[in-house]
Amino acid sequence: MEKYDDNEDWSALSPEEKKRRLYLKQKELLDTFRATNAISQSQYDRSLRDMKAKMGMEEQ
């Protein structure tokens, strides 16, 4: 899986690329919550599904 890079200059990115990077950043946080058992698998699945739908992201 591709990781979000905090050091990247977003000013040169297209709006679509910014949206994709934001999705990756949010998914990475969600993955961390799941890995540390801060959320259940069903919460993770529901949150990921909802995030994909709201951001218009297909299978990433």
Secondary structure, DSSP 8 states (H G I E B T S, - for coil): -----TT--GGGS-HHHHHHHHHHHHHHHHHHHHHTTSS-HHHHHHHHHHHHHHHT----
